[in-house]
Amino acid sequence: MRTTTRPALLAVGAVATLALSLTACNDGSGTQDSAVGTSASSAAPSGATSAPASAPAAGSASAPSGGRTSTSGGGSSSSGTGGGGVTAACTTKNTSVTFLQSSGHASDAQPAAATLKITNSSGAPCTIVGPTTVVADDDQGKASPVSGDNSKDGSDAVDVPAGAAVVADVLYNDVNSKGTTSARYTCPVQASHVKVALPKDVGTTVNVMKTNGSPGGVFSVCGTDFKVGAFAAR
């Protein structure tokens, strides 16, 4: 009986041992299962990290490209608005000339002063650069022509806006100290018109006007010359 019972106990013990082993392998807290879980969790973060890493690279590459395009566009726009024009010279084609006789006679203290007026009759500004010359001929041809310019008294560049005017004083002597009292204000040159030449331009002949701008003025010059002053706006 003892021989038969022992083998049966051994068999029961072997079955119990095998069951315990299987239970340990299937337990989620076992060493092998924990190791596998650790390995899987390590693999998952690695894959998640690689995907975001590529996204910033693509974004950073496109940003500089956009910046370069914007800069290029600004440069092109700036160059398109650059540059400037050159002001045209005042000539007989774009101006009108007026010559007014002096409002008073010369005295020992000051000369007579006629007025030379240049009006820009065009739609764009022009400039006067250099000496302007005025020539007066005696109406009867009894005396030689007399002339004057502003080469010494002011011939610097003067800009004249469209429709605007600049004037210069023409200083001269209209008192005849050698004649009789009745002929005191009768000079050798009695000019009802003068020729005005702007710098580097052909001259234009205009009538001498009275002080108030009406016709019938006389440019009476005693002497061999006169002075033209600098142009200025008034």
Sequence and secondary structure as in RCSB ss.txt:
>XXXX:A:sequence
MRTTTRPALLAVGAVATLALSLTACNDGSGTQDSAVGTSASSAAPSGATSAPASAPAAGSASAPSGGRTSTSGGG
SSSSGTGGGGVTAACTTKNTSVTFLQSSGHASDAQPAAATLKITNSSGAPCTIVGPTTVVADDDQGKASPVSGDN
SKDGSDAVDVPAGAAVVADVLYNDVNSKGTTSARYTCPVQASHVKVALPKDVGTTVNVMKTNGSPGGVFSVCGTD
FKVGAFAAR
>XXXX:A:secstr
 HHHHHHHHHHHHHHHHHHHHHHHHH TTSHHHHHHHHHHHHHHHHHHHHHHHHHHHHHHHHHHHHHHHHHHHHH
HHHHHT      EE  TTTEEEEEE  SS   SS  EEEEEEEEE SSS EEE S  EEEE  TTS S  EEEE 
TTT  S EEE TT EEEEEEEE    SSS STTTT  SEEESEEEEE TTS  EEEEEE TTS S   EEE SSB
 EE   B  
